[in-house]
């Protein structure tokens, strides 16, 4: 580690997060199951592959346009399982509540959790509750864990992208980050920006049903699409080129980013899916995604290259090419 103290940016999903994991956490806890560092661990049990994941949520504010910390937590855990092509089966819920938090707020958050649980038939089967002194957390933090059964006939993961593959994105980017930013910072837009927070398993199931040979699935959350393609390029030892003209960026997101000097590629999403598959399979994958409500904006947005290994590039709208920078931290901390 280049620093001897933890910074807020170490939790932002960028270069400092990678440094913290690769230099401190992963070497200390190293084992064969942990080593791939995918969003979920894959466990072999009685000849079947099962996915297991956990995540903590510290979003500020806890309620935002399009969702709240409860919906965010339950969708995020379901989505981490879905990126291993795993059907979510059971969830846990850990609550850390600040003294003085309104019970009405807690009820709304729990109702959001129950709504997603009922929608997908994925029950919360265990949990824990702690209360801390006033001023020691922002109303509430949530930890969730999930178990799911892998349903793809082959493993998928960040290390499985291959040169010649297509990169597919399920729809417009940046909505979650800008929605949270607008509520936190009091930024007004001509139209309402609503988080894309959604459970992705039904969309993944639709893609699996095509029979296409899927190599990598990813939900580009912290650090946005930029962080996701960097992780995949490094893990697979390939290059990835995105085409700026093909990436759907809503006008509100683009305007906010121009105003604040941000890159839409680094803004967090909570309901978007990246799919990497052989180029010859891309048309039917895109068609299946567009037939689902969560994938209506699906498009091929890039390609996987042999070189430069471990790097991500952007073909700009004016025909040039630049390296997609991995931010050191996150433009907006505490986004999820």
URNOR-V275451 format. One line per field, one symbol per residue. phi: phi as a letter, one per 40 degrees, with the letter a starting at -180 (. if undefined). psi: psi as a letter, one per 30 degrees, with the letter a starting at -180 (. if undefined). Layout:
phi->???
psi->???
//
This chain:
phi->.cbbbcbdccbcgbcccccccccbccccbdacccdcfccbcbbcbfgbbbbbaaabbbcbccbadgiacccdcccccdcccccbfbccbabbabbbbcdgcccccdccccccccccdcdbgbccbaaabbbbcdgbacgabbbbbabaccbccbcbiccbcbdgccbbbcicbgcccccccccccgcbbcbccbdcdaccddccccccccgcccbbbabccdggcdccccdcccccgbbbbbbdccccbddccccccccbgbbdcbccbbabbcbbaddccccccccccccbdcbcccacbiabbcbccgbbbbccccgcabccccccbbcbcfca
psi->kfkgkkleffgfgbeeeeeeeffeeeeegkleeeefhlfkkkkjjhglkkkklllkkhkjlfkljfaafeeeeeeeeeeeeefghkkkeklljkkjkkkfkkeeeeeeeeeeeeeeeeefhjkjflalklklkkfflidklkklllklkkfkflkllfggkkkflkkkkfaklfeeeeeeeeeefhkklflkkkkgjlkfeeeeeeeeffgljkekkkjickfaeeeeeeeeeeefhllkkljeffjjjkeeeeeeeeeghlkfffkklggkkkkklkeffeefeeeeeffkefgfgklkgalklelkkglklkjlfgfaklkjkjlebkejlhf.
//
